[in-house]
Amino acid sequence: MNHDHSMLDAALAYAARGWPVAAACRGPRCSPGPAALAGPVVACVQGGAVGGGATLRLHCDGVLCSDTGCLRFPFVPLGIAPEGASSRLLPERLGISRAMDILLTGRKVEAAEIDALGLGIKVGDATALEHRAGDWLKRFAELPADAVRTTKALIRRPVEADINERFDAEIRAINGLLERQRKAT
């Protein structure tokens, strides 16, 4: 993405209010996870977000995608279990049948389907994506920070209660599958 002055100005205004502008993922867990941050975390998808990149978007408060954006969760075709609580978050958002389709097949979910399923908002080309993200950052920066933090905490409370347990269960499942594969060879 080209970072024009409007996007930079929006990010600076957002940061000036004490909101994080980016979150980093290190190791098997995001530290801190986007959902655990006080301010809204918006992800932009331009091109493919695969595996952990797709999973990370499930933890964000808003996801915007360009026409070329896509998500893919290739864990099962690779012989491992889903990670990052995707086995909880996808069924919660999509229902069991749609989550099973996406997780078991590892198929690519294109921008139009991301939008239709409610996993993100398709906004057009890369320029439109950048402008929409900048607009969101500006709008969030103008809102009463305490009300934003409180609302996010209320929305996220039931989700976060099970996330750490799910992370641990998925890691145990992945380790078990890998161990069985090693023993079989």
N, C-alpha and C positions, 0 to 999 in steps of 0.2 A: 504494500500500500504506500502511496505517496502521503507523507504526513505534512499536509499544508498547515498554514498558520491557524486556521479555524479549529482544526483538530487539536493542535498543540495548545492553543489558548483554552479550549474546553478542558483538556487534561490538566493544565495548570490550575484552572479555577476549581476543578474537582479536587485536586490534591490540596489546594489551599484550605478547603473545608475539612481537611483531615481524612479524606477518603483515599484508599489505596488506588493507584492507577493500574497496577498489574500484580498478579500473584504468580509465584514460581512453584513448580512441582519438583520435588526431590525425593527419590526413593519410592517405596511402595505407597506412600501417602503424601498428599499435598500438604505442604507446611507453610503457612496455615492453609487449610482447605478454603476454597472460595466461599463456600456457604458459611464458614465460621468468621469471616471478616465482617466488620461492622457495617460497612457501606455496600451498596449494590455492586456486584461484579458482573460486567457485561463481556461476553466473548464474541469475537467476530470470526466467522468461518469463511475463508476465501480459499478454495481448493480443498484438499482432503484433510480431514481430522480422523486419524485412524488409531485404533487401540486406545492407549492412554489419552491421546489427544481428544478422541470422541468422548471418552469417559469423563474427562475433566469438564467438558461442556455441560454434562448433566448436573454438575455441582454449582454452576453459575446461575445468577439470578435472571439473566436475560441472555439470549443467544440471537445474534443477527447473522445472516448468511447472504453471500452474493449468489448470483446465478450459478457460479461454478462450485459453490460450497457443497460438501458431502460429508457424511459420517459413515464410519465402518467399524464394527466391533468384531474382529476376526478371531477371537479367542478359541471358540470351539473347533473351527476348521484347522487351527494350529495345534489342537490336542490339549488345550488347557481350559480352565474355567474362566468365566468373566472376572474382572477385577475392578477395584475402585468403587465398590457398591453398585456397579451397573446392573447386577442381578436383582437389586432392590429398586433402584430408581427407574429403570425402563418399564417394568411391569406396573409400577405405581403410576406412571404417566400415561402409558399406552394400553394397559390391560395385558393379561397373560398371553393371549394369542399373538398379538402384534410383537410383544417383547420376545416370545419364543421364535417367531419368524426371523427377527433381526439378529438375535443372539445365536441361534443354532445354525443359521445359514452363513453368517458373517458377510452378508451381501451389502452392497453400497446403498446408502440412503441419500438420494439426490436432494437438491435444494427445495424443489417443489414438494416433495414428500416430507421433508423436515418441517416445512411450513404447515402442510395439511395435518400432520400428526401432532402439531403443537410443540415440537422439540426446538423450534426456533422460528424466526421471522425472516422470510425471504424478502430482501429489499432491493434487488436489482444488481447492477454491475458494481465493480470495485469502488467507483466514485460514490455511488449511492450508499454503499456500505459504510464508507468512511464518513460521509455526511450524517447519516443516521446515528452512527456511534457518537460523533461529536455533538449532535443535538441532544442525545440522551445524557451525555456527561454534563453538558451545560444545564439542562433541566434539573438533573439530580443535584448539582452544585447549588442551585437556587432554592431548593426545598429546605425546610427546617430539619437540620441534621438529626436532632433527637427524635423527631417523629419518623424519619426514615429508618433510623436504627431500630426503634421500637417495633415498627411495622415489619421489618425484615425478621427480627427475632421471633415475632408472633407467627409469621408464616413458616419459618424454618424450624420452629421448635419440634413439631412431631416428626419431621424428616430427620433431624440430627440425632434424635434419641436412639435410632437403630443403626446409624451409619457406621460407627466404630465397630460394633459387633459384626456387621456385614463385611467390613474390610477384613477382619480377622478370619471369619468363616471362609471368605474367598481365598485368602492366602493359604489357609489350611487345605482347601480343596485343590488349589494349584499345586502345592507341594506334594499332596497325595497322588495326584495324577502323574506328575513328573517322576515320582519315586516308582510307581507301578510301571511306567514306560521304561525306566532304567532297568528294572528287574526283568522285564520282558525281552530285553535285548541282550 
